Amino acid sequence: MNVIDTGLPGLLLLEPRVFEDERGFFLESYNRERFREAGIDCDFLQDNHAFSRDSGVLRGFHFQAPPAAQSKLVWVVAGKVLDVVVDLRVGSPTYGKTSAVELSGDNRRRLYVPKGFGHAYAVLEPDTHFMYKVDALYAPESEGGIAWDDPDLGIDWKGVFGPDGPILSDKDRQLPRLSDFQSPFRFTEDA
């Protein structure tokens, strides 16, 4: 497995070894020992699968606050997304900074998103299947988020959405800007 540093402490892009031949391919989606060697020591408790019928769907920025904060391992099995995270850890040298990567069924990359990051993705192809593992169970009372279009985040969404903008849930339309948000997350060096 190739581990790529994203420039945000703790946020890692992973490229699994793929064994491919005329029949198709094989890869390890997750191997606890290999992940621990890469610095990812999570006890994943829940797997989730999200399907987006149309391109232009935007989900996020989402997180769960402590004590139900989640680390995530995310990837796409079919289709393509622009996956974007924002560092919400107070005291982090990259607080408020974002990182964006393309995840697809073709590139088979995974993104490890530690606790303390807001997570969003924009669907770039119809019929996209998005998978993720989390290390804390879903806790609706701990849900939170940041506005996807907060100008302070400086995300270049040009060309991602059609002329009508993204397809959003009502919940995602009402998320606050970073400047109106009091983060429950704190940065530690071992993040």
N, C-alpha and C positions, 0 to 999 in steps of 0.2 A: 504494500500500500504506500502510495506517495502522499506525503503530508505537506501542504502548501500553507505558509504563513500569510494571513490576510492583512497584516499591519494593525489589527485590533487585538489586544491581548486576550488570548483564550479562544478566539474565533478561528477555526481551522477548516480549510478546504481539503477534502480527501479524494484521492483517485485510487479506486480499488484495482487490484490486478485482475485482468479479464482474460480468460482462456476462450479463444474463439476459433471455430472451424466451420466447415460447410454445413454443419447441423445447426449452428447457432452459437451461443456463448454460455459460460459459467463464470460466476463471481461470488465471493463471499460478501453478502450485504452487511454482515456484522460478525465480528469475532472479538469477544471480550478481551482476550490476551493481547491481540494486535492493537486494539484500541488503547489499552492501558499503556503499552509500549509507546504509543504516540502521545500520551499525556491525557487521555480521555478516560477517566475512571468513574463511570456512571453505572448505576443499577437501573437500567431501563425497565419501567413497569407497565407501559402501555404503548401499543402501536396504533397509529391512526392513518386513514386513507381518505383523501379528499379528491373528488372528481369535479372538474370544471368543464362544462359542455362547450362554452364559447371562449375564444380569445378575448382579451380585454378585461377579464375578471381580475379584481384586485382584492386580496385578503390581507388585512393588517393595517398597521403595525400592532401586533398583539403580544401580550405577555401575561404571566400569572405572578402576582406579588407574593413575597414571603408571608407566611411560612410554606406556601404551596408553589413557590417558584420552580420553573422547569428548565432543565437543559434539554436541547432537542438535537436529534440527528435527522436531517431532512434530505430527501432526494426525489427525483422524478423517474417513474418507470415507463411512462409513455407521454409524449408531448414535450413541452418546453416552457420554462418560467424564467423570469428575472427575479432572483431571490435577493432581498435587501434586508439588512439588519442595521439597527442603530444602538450604539452603546449608551445605556441608561444608568451606568454605575457611577454614582457620585464619588469623586476623587480619582477616577480613571484618567490617565493622560489622554484618552481618546473619547471622553464624555461628549455625547452629542454628535460624534462622527459616525458616518455610515460606510458600509461596504456592500457592493453589489456583485453578484456572480450569476452566470447563466447555468442553470441545471436542466438537464434534458435526459430523455430516454436514450439518446445517442451518446452523450458524453459520460453518462453513468456516474458523475461526480456526486459526492455527498458533502453536506455542510454541517459542521458541528457548531451549534449555537449555545454557548453556556448561559447559565442564569444571569440575569441582569441586562439582557439585550431585548429590544423590541424586534419582532420578526414580521416581515411582509413578503408577499410574492405577487407578481403580475403574470398572468397567464398569456403566453405568446403564441400558443397553438391550440386549436379546438381539441376537445377530448383529451385533456391532460389529466393524468393520474399522479397525484402528489402524495408521498408517503413520509411519515415521520414517527420516530420513537421519542418518548419523553420519560424523564426519570421521576416525575411526580404525577399523580392522578389529576384528572380534570377537576377543578374547583371553581365553579361559576362565581362564588363570592370573592374570589381573588383575581378575576379577570380585569385587565386594563389595556390601555393602548394609547398610541400617539397618532395624530393626523398624518395620513399618507402624503398630503400635499403641503406640509409645513415648510414655508420658504426658508426657515432657519436651518433645515436639514440639507438643503442644497442638492436634492436628488434630481437628476436629469431624466425625466420620464418621457422626453420627446421621442416620438415614433413608437412608443409602447402601446398607446391607446388610440382609438379612432377619434373622429372630431367631436363626439359626444362625451369623451372622457371615459374613465373606467366604469365597469359594472361593479357597484358596491352594495354591501348590506346596509340597512338603515343604521345599525350599530356603528359601522365604520365611518359613516357620514358625520357622526357626532363626537368623534374622538378629539381630545384637546391638543393644542400645540405644545411643543416641548417647553416653551417659556411659561406656560400655564400649568405645568405638571410638577409635582413634588415627588421625586423619585424615592421609592422605598429600597432601592438597591445601593449597596456600598461596594467599592472596589477593594479587593485584597490582592496582594502580589501573587498568590497561588491560583488566581482566577484562570 
